[in-house]
Amino acid sequence: MMKKSLVALAVLAVSGVASAQSTVTIYGLVDAWIGTVKDNNISQSGVNVPHPFSGSGGGLQTSRFGLKGSEDLGGGLKANFLLEAGFDPSTGAANNYTNPYTGATSTAVFGRQAWVGVSGGFGELKLGKMWTPYDMVKGSGAAGFDSLLFAPSTSVWASNNYSDRPGNSIYYETPNFSGFSAAGMYSFGENKTAAVGAGKIISMNVAYANGPIGASLAYQSEKATAAATAVKYTQLNGSYDFGVVKLLGAYGNVKNGVSPVTALATDKTKEYQIGLDFPVSSTFTLSGGYARSKSTRLAGAPDLKRTGYGVAGLYALSKRSNLYAGVQTGKETNPGVADRKTTTYGVGIRHTF
């Protein structure tokens, strides 16, 4: 009897050590806003009003709920996982990844992210569905807190249509070397049929962050099918924090690879954005900027031009809760047709847990 008791205690002790080396965290974010969206004088008001350029997510970020965990495997090696679902707090409906080519929205349980991987001194390797390296640095040069509604580039940049979280992917990120890091991803297409080959996504970045200086360069190539011409995105971001104000800047380039060629098809787009983050106090920050883009047409038709302004204020109620308000306006000049104008006003609250 004594031997059985000792064995039971030993098993409990071992399981206790194992559980102490593993962690699972429930996390999430709820972001809801009230506002008005005007698109060429067509006005909609309400809670989380659908926006023609940023969907029906929150004002600053899309609301989400997830599980993440890590297990210490010893020797500096860890096994990690993350499962994440999106939702619209105004209705409770799922709000997950939308394919920019087909417009179809994922109905998966964990439609935002779902991956498993290992990390250690070599960096981190992940398999599944996750943010692309291009996306990981794209917002670092954005004013208006890179928000869904108030960033100056929201209704301006053509690069906003990229695929941000493809599935069936392999992702690798290097360790940080004195502020330098890099990442790469390959996404295997899952749309192969007897007649059409599968598409693919290749994405990579290099970044530097040290003290007040931040800089990053990212590239992403997307093919909707094997026969399709690739759409290529490139972006260069930079920032410098002076303490009293942070200067932000970004330049982007999109190569559309349009086929067949038509009079209105755009071959490439050049994009710019400048902005400032201004901490008014320890609890209140203003952020605003200006963005523009110019799309060149293949057959000699006049260029398509867009400009936008955005400004937002963020007030911290606590470390996890914020109030915010902002405005964004955009204008699209398309010769031969009336200008398209979009204006968004809104106030909201964001809580993380």
GIGISUL-V232942 format. One record per backbone hydrogen bond with DSSP energy under -0.5 kcal/mol. NH is the residue of the N-H (numbers start at 1). CO is the residue of the C=O. Records with the same first field share a line. If there is no record, write none. Layout:
NH = CO ; CO
This chain:
5 = 1
6 = 2
7 = 3
8 = 4
9 = 5
10 = 6
11 = 7
12 = 8
13 = 9
14 = 10
15 = 11
16 = 12
17 = 13
18 = 14
19 = 15
20 = 16
21 = 17 ; 18
22 = 19
23 = 70
25 = 68
27 = 25 ; 66
29 = 64
30 = 351
32 = 349
34 = 347
35 = 46
36 = 345
37 = 44
38 = 343
39 = 37 ; 42
40 = 38 ; 341
42 = 39
43 = 41
44 = 37
46 = 35
48 = 33 ; 46
51 = 55
55 = 51
57 = 54
64 = 29
65 = 85
66 = 27
67 = 83
68 = 25
69 = 81
70 = 23
71 = 79
72 = 21
73 = 71 ; 77
74 = 77
77 = 74
78 = 119
79 = 71
80 = 117
81 = 69
82 = 115
83 = 67
84 = 113
85 = 65
87 = 63
88 = 93
89 = 87
91 = 88
92 = 88
95 = 86
97 = 111
99 = 104
103 = 99
106 = 97
111 = 108 ; 109
112 = 84
113 = 84
114 = 129
115 = 82
116 = 127
117 = 80
118 = 125
119 = 78
120 = 123
123 = 120
124 = 173
125 = 118
126 = 171
127 = 116
128 = 169
129 = 114
130 = 166
132 = 164
136 = 132
137 = 133 ; 134
138 = 134
139 = 135
140 = 137
141 = 138
142 = 139
146 = 143
147 = 144
148 = 60
149 = 59
151 = 147
154 = 151
156 = 153
157 = 153
160 = 157
161 = 158
162 = 159
164 = 162
169 = 128
170 = 186
171 = 126
172 = 184
173 = 124
174 = 182
177 = 175 ; 180
178 = 176
180 = 177
181 = 207
183 = 205
184 = 172
185 = 203
186 = 170
187 = 201
188 = 168 ; 186
189 = 199
193 = 196
199 = 224
200 = 223
201 = 187
202 = 221
203 = 185
204 = 219
205 = 183
206 = 217
207 = 181
208 = 215
209 = 179
210 = 213
213 = 210
214 = 239
215 = 208
216 = 237
217 = 206
218 = 235
219 = 204
220 = 233
221 = 202
222 = 231
223 = 200
226 = 197
228 = 225
231 = 222
232 = 230 ; 255
233 = 220
234 = 253
235 = 218
236 = 251
237 = 216
238 = 249
239 = 214
240 = 247
241 = 212
242 = 240 ; 245
244 = 242
246 = 277
247 = 240
248 = 275
249 = 238
250 = 273
251 = 236
252 = 271
253 = 234
254 = 269
255 = 232
256 = 254 ; 267
257 = 267
265 = 262
267 = 296
268 = 296
269 = 254
270 = 294
271 = 252
272 = 292
273 = 250
274 = 290
275 = 248
276 = 288
277 = 246
278 = 276 ; 286
279 = 277
280 = 278 ; 284
281 = 284
285 = 314
286 = 278
287 = 312
288 = 276
289 = 310
290 = 274
291 = 308
292 = 272
293 = 306
294 = 270
295 = 304
296 = 268 ; 294
297 = 301
298 = 265
299 = 262
300 = 297
301 = 263
304 = 295
305 = 303 ; 333
306 = 293
307 = 331
308 = 291
309 = 329
310 = 289
311 = 327
312 = 287
313 = 325
314 = 285
315 = 323
316 = 283
317 = 315 ; 321
318 = 321
322 = 350
323 = 315
324 = 348
325 = 313
326 = 346
327 = 311
328 = 344
329 = 309
330 = 342
331 = 307
332 = 340
333 = 305 ; 331
334 = 332
335 = 303 ; 333
337 = 334
340 = 332
341 = 339
342 = 330
343 = 38
344 = 328
345 = 36
346 = 326
347 = 34
348 = 324
349 = 32
350 = 322
351 = 30
352 = 320
353 = 28
